Amino acid sequence: MKTALKTGIAAIAILATAASAAMAEKCTNETWKKVMERGTLVVGVKADYKPWGFRDPSGEIIGMEADMAKDVADTMGVDLELVPVESSNRMQFLEQGKIDLMIATMSDRPDRRKIVGIVLPNYYTSGTNIMAPKALNIESWEDLRGKPVCGKQGAFYNKIVAERYGAEIVAFQGNSEAKQALRDKKCIAWVYDDSSIMSDLSSGEYPDYEMPLQSEDENPWGLAVPMAEKDCVFGRFMSGMEYNWLASGRLIELEKKWGIQPTRFLKEQKERFKDWLAGKDG
């Protein structure tokens, strides 16, 4: 066991002591013990969603959430193994024990909380935004009023933007068709999830486009541990990790590192969790 583990163990002992006696009786802490015994934390992350998780030219998985996974492993004092997951299998991998922890751009929803142990506070959000040509210099949602805006058929963003801002939605069967229509100047913008738009902008395939607006209708993201561990040592440890990421501004640093457009959420959370005595004399 690594020397760096001592501090982590001390912190976990405090967290474990704080748990209620009834809950402590139910906690086997199986995943936590397994990670410590083998000396490696296995984390499921995206490998096809730049800049949160993607492969570099050597095939290594890198990105913002890969860095977050490394923070967790370093704090625990163990090695890190990253396993690529997709939206369709990420929860199943956690349920089946193929991964110990999942940090994979997953929205926090009530139905998902019944399957995996989503730990609070939420670490990120995504919301509705647009991708538009830089040359149009779109500055506000009102600039869409009466204009054709491309969208994907069935996406809830379409109705919101049409009703709220008077955009004329031109819906296509898939996102690829909608983005091609944008390139063909059949619409002035493409409306969709801002994290997906940022992924496209980070791909290098859209150098003349931007995401110019403040995202709306934000939906929080949640990382997850196995359900049985949510209120036990591992879940409480990860809750502490998320709190520290938000309070310290670490995730804001990672946004800058990976070229992600700054989110209002992280700024608000840093302010929310700040030390009220910081900068004050005794």
C-alpha positions in Angstrom: 0.0 0.0 0.0 1.4 3.4 -1.0 2.6 5.9 1.6 0.4 8.6 0.0 -2.6 6.6 1.3 -2.1 7.6 4.9 -3.8 11.0 4.5 -6.7 9.5 2.6 -7.2 6.8 5.2 -7.3 9.3 8.0 -9.9 11.4 6.1 -12.0 8.3 5.4 -11.9 7.3 9.1 -13.5 10.7 9.9 -16.2 10.3 7.3 -16.9 6.7 8.4 -17.3 7.8 12.0 -19.8 10.4 11.0 -22.1 7.8 9.5 -25.1 6.8 11.5 -24.9 3.5 13.4 -27.8 2.1 11.4 -26.2 2.9 8.1 -22.8 1.7 9.3 -24.3 -1.8 9.9 -25.4 -1.9 6.2 -22.1 -0.8 4.8 -19.8 -3.6 3.6 -17.6 -1.1 1.7 -16.8 -3.9 -0.7 -15.7 -1.7 -3.6 -13.6 0.5 -1.5 -11.8 -2.5 0.0 -11.3 -4.0 -3.4 -9.7 -0.9 -4.8 -7.4 -0.6 -1.8 -6.4 -4.3 -1.9 -5.5 -4.3 -5.6 -4.0 -0.8 -5.5 -5.9 0.3 -8.6 -9.0 2.4 -9.2 -11.0 1.5 -12.3 -13.0 4.4 -13.7 -15.4 4.4 -16.6 -15.1 7.5 -18.8 -16.1 8.5 -22.3 -13.5 7.9 -25.0 -15.4 9.6 -27.9 -16.6 12.8 -26.4 -13.9 15.4 -26.7 -12.9 17.3 -24.6 -14.4 15.5 -21.6 -13.0 12.1 -22.7 -11.3 11.1 -25.9 -8.2 9.3 -27.2 -4.9 11.0 -28.1 -2.8 9.9 -31.1 -1.3 7.2 -29.0 -4.7 5.8 -28.0 -4.5 7.0 -24.4 -7.8 8.3 -23.0 -7.4 12.0 -22.0 -9.8 14.9 -21.2 -11.4 16.8 -18.4 -13.1 13.8 -16.8 -10.0 11.6 -17.3 -8.1 14.3 -15.2 -10.9 14.1 -12.6 -10.5 10.4 -12.4 -6.7 10.8 -11.9 -7.4 13.3 -9.0 -9.5 10.6 -7.3 -6.9 7.9 -7.7 -4.1 10.2 -6.5 -6.1 11.2 -3.4 -6.8 7.6 -2.6 -3.1 6.8 -3.2 -3.7 4.1 -5.8 -3.1 3.6 -9.5 -5.6 4.5 -12.2 -7.2 2.4 -15.0 -9.5 4.1 -17.4 -12.2 2.0 -19.1 -14.1 3.5 -22.1 -17.9 3.6 -21.6 -20.8 4.8 -23.7 -24.1 6.3 -22.7 -25.8 2.9 -23.4 -23.6 0.9 -21.1 -22.0 3.1 -18.5 -24.5 2.3 -15.7 -24.5 -1.4 -16.5 -20.7 -1.5 -16.3 -21.0 0.0 -12.8 -23.7 -2.4 -11.8 -21.7 -5.4 -13.1 -18.6 -4.4 -11.3 -16.6 -3.8 -14.5 -15.8 -0.4 -13.1 -15.5 1.0 -9.6 -16.5 4.6 -10.4 -18.2 6.3 -13.3 -17.5 9.8 -14.5 -19.0 9.9 -17.9 -21.0 13.1 -18.8 -24.1 11.6 -17.3 -27.1 13.8 -16.5 -28.5 13.3 -13.0 -32.1 12.0 -13.3 -34.5 10.4 -10.8 -34.7 7.2 -12.8 -30.9 6.9 -12.8 -30.7 7.4 -9.1 -32.6 4.1 -8.7 -29.9 2.2 -10.6 -26.5 3.7 -9.5 -25.3 5.7 -6.6 -25.2 9.3 -7.9 -23.3 11.3 -5.4 -23.9 15.0 -4.5 -23.0 17.8 -5.0 -23.3 17.6 -8.8 -20.1 18.5 -10.5 -21.2 20.0 -13.8 -24.2 20.9 -16.0 -25.2 21.0 -19.6 -28.0 23.1 -21.2 -29.5 24.4 -24.3 -27.3 26.5 -26.7 -26.6 27.0 -30.4 -23.7 26.6 -32.8 -23.6 29.4 -35.3 -21.2 31.0 -37.8 -18.9 33.5 -36.2 -19.5 35.9 -39.1 -23.2 36.3 -38.0 -22.1 37.7 -34.6 -25.2 36.4 -32.8 -25.2 38.0 -29.3 -28.5 37.1 -27.8 -31.3 34.5 -28.0 -33.6 37.3 -29.3 -31.4 37.4 -32.5 -33.0 34.1 -33.4 -36.5 35.5 -33.6 -38.1 34.9 -37.0 -35.0 33.2 -38.3 -34.6 29.5 -39.4 -32.8 27.4 -36.8 -31.8 23.8 -37.5 -32.7 21.2 -34.9 -33.0 17.4 -34.5 -36.5 15.9 -34.8 -38.0 15.2 -31.4 -35.4 17.2 -29.3 -37.1 19.1 -26.6 -34.8 22.1 -27.2 -36.8 22.8 -30.4 -40.1 23.6 -28.7 -38.5 25.8 -26.0 -36.5 27.9 -28.4 -39.5 28.3 -30.8 -41.9 29.3 -28.1 -39.5 31.4 -26.0 -37.7 33.2 -28.7 -39.8 32.9 -31.9 -37.2 30.9 -33.8 -38.4 29.0 -36.9 -37.2 25.4 -36.3 -36.2 23.4 -39.3 -36.0 19.9 -37.9 -33.9 17.1 -39.4 -33.9 13.4 -38.7 -30.4 13.4 -37.2 -27.7 15.8 -35.9 -25.4 15.2 -38.8 -28.1 16.3 -41.2 -28.9 19.3 -39.1 -25.2 20.4 -39.0 -24.8 19.9 -42.7 -27.8 22.1 -43.3 -26.2 24.7 -41.1 -23.0 24.5 -43.3 -25.2 24.8 -46.4 -26.7 28.0 -44.9 -30.2 26.6 -44.7 -30.4 28.0 -41.2 -28.5 30.5 -39.1 -27.8 28.2 -36.2 -28.1 24.7 -34.8 -29.8 24.3 -31.4 -28.8 21.4 -29.2 -27.1 20.4 -25.9 -24.2 22.7 -25.2 -21.8 19.8 -24.3 -22.4 18.2 -27.6 -21.8 21.5 -29.4 -18.6 22.0 -27.4 -17.5 18.6 -28.4 -18.0 19.5 -32.1 -16.2 22.8 -31.7 -13.3 21.0 -30.0 -13.0 18.5 -32.9 -11.4 21.1 -35.2 -14.1 20.5 -37.9 -15.9 23.7 -37.2 -13.3 26.5 -37.1 -15.6 29.2 -38.4 -18.4 28.4 -35.8 -19.0 29.3 -32.2 -21.3 28.8 -29.3 -22.1 32.5 -28.6 -24.9 32.4 -26.1 -25.3 31.8 -22.4 -26.7 28.3 -22.0 -30.3 27.9 -20.6 -32.3 25.2 -18.9 -29.2 23.6 -17.4 -29.3 20.0 -16.3 -26.8 18.8 -13.6 -24.3 16.0 -14.3 -23.6 13.2 -11.7 -20.8 10.8 -11.2 -21.7 7.5 -9.6 -20.4 4.7 -7.3 -22.2 1.4 -6.9 -25.6 1.8 -5.3 -24.7 -0.1 -2.2 -21.7 2.3 -1.6 -23.6 5.6 -2.1 -24.0 6.3 1.6 -20.9 4.5 2.8 -17.2 5.2 2.7 -16.8 5.4 -1.0 -19.8 7.6 -1.6 -18.9 9.9 1.2 -15.4 10.1 -0.1 -16.6 11.1 -3.6 -18.9 13.6 -2.1 -15.9 15.2 -0.5 -14.0 15.1 -3.8 -16.8 16.9 -5.6 -17.1 19.5 -2.9 -13.4 20.2 -3.0 -13.4 20.4 -6.9 -16.1 23.0 -6.7 -14.8 25.0 -3.8 -11.2 25.1 -5.0 -12.0 26.1 -8.6 -10.2 22.9 -9.8 -12.9 22.2 -12.4 -12.6 25.8 -13.7 -8.9 25.1 -14.1 -9.7 22.0 -16.1 -12.2 23.8 -18.3 -9.4 26.2 -19.2 -6.9 23.4 -19.8 -9.2 21.6 -22.2 -10.6 24.7 -24.0 -14.1 24.3 -22.7 -16.2 27.4 -22.7 -16.6 28.6 -19.1 -19.9 27.6 -17.4 -21.9 29.8 -15.2 -22.5 26.8 -12.9 -18.9 26.4 -11.8 -18.5 30.1 -11.1 -21.7 30.0 -9.0 -20.6 26.9 -7.1 -17.1 28.3 -6.3 -18.8 31.3 -4.8 -21.4 29.2 -3.0 -18.8 27.0 -1.3 -16.1 29.7 -0.6 -14.6 30.1 2.8 -16.4 33.2 4.3 -13.3 34.0 6.4 -10.9 33.8 3.4 -8.9 37.0 3.1 -10.1 38.4 6.5 -7.7 39.2 9.3 -8.3 37.4 12.6 
